[in-house]
Amino acid sequence: MATMKSCRSILLLLVFLPAVLASSSLLAQDSPVRHGRKYKPPPATSHIEVLVTKKFNGKPIMNASVIFNPYDKDGKDLGSLEVKTDPEGKAAVDIIPTGSRVRVQVLANGFATFGQDFQVDEPSREIAVALLRPQEQVSSYEDNSGKASTRKAGIQEPNHPVAPAVTTKSSAKPSSSTNSTSAPAAPQQ
């Protein structure tokens, strides 16, 4: 009879052991341990390529600064990024979020600055920029003579006011005495 009891015990253990193990693993899944924040995938990005050329002959401009300044859908500034053009006049970025508005500015020595906003809704965008030579600047401000202020085209030199030349006449008369040990003269009243 002892062997019969031990067989029953082993049989009951084999039948109920998987059920006990399954219930304990289910209880462990009900209360998971949280480690850190929930993962949020980054937004989809677009590839933007800017081609910078000279307007008058169509040749590429090397080493021009292309500044990307994206804004999200709510108008929040996402920062800016400056990229230099390669020898073919191209500058490219892959980190501008799709669906955002981006301001593109192009600066190059000897050329007028370019700036324009673009809505980037597609995964890839090509932008062609033809830079002009600097043009005459007209201002609503007045210069010192009361006329409208204008600047000539081209590279500007600083406009420094010229001070009038100051000439002074010497009022001291040369002394005819050769004695170098004479006392200084008393002040006159």
Disulfide bonds with the S-S distance in Angstrom:
none
